[in-house]
Each structure stands twice: as structure tokens, then as C-alpha cells.
Amino acid sequence: MRRASLIDGDARLTATGRRLHEQVEANTDTAAESPWRALGPARTARLVELLEPLAGTVLRSGTLPMPNPGGLVVDQVGS
């Protein structure tokens, strides 16, 4: 990563590294949108409603670290 000028000597992102990170995040967001568009707003809301109890159970179990890769937090999900 240093050779590619993505991080500096202190292992911090360089401007090039930040740009690449932003590009990867944007590409990931774009790729992840397709299923939600296919469902549409009403069915997406229903899916959230159905999955909230399960997500709450998983989060409260301590199985997922905080913070976790999915960005889930206990305050965001139902019981």
C-alpha cells in the first residue's frame, strides 16, 4: 500500500488512498442498490419490519462485534 502511495509512513491514508477508498465505497453502494430498487419502497419497508426482531436478537446475543461490518447497532433494531 505504501508503494502504491495509498498510505504514508505512519500507515495513514494519503490523498490517493482516500480517493480510492471513496471510489470503492461508491462502487459498493451502487452495486448494493439493485436488490432494493427491485423490491421497491413498500416491500423494502416490509422486509425491514420482518427482519428487525431477528436482527435485534442477533445483536443482543453478542455474536457480532460493536462496531460491526454491517453498521448495525442495538438502538436501531426492535426487540
PyMOL commands that set and color helices and strands:
alter all, ss='L'
color gray80, all
select helices_A, chain A and resi 15-61+74-76
alter helices_A, ss='H'
color red, helices_A
deselect
rebuild
show_as cartoon
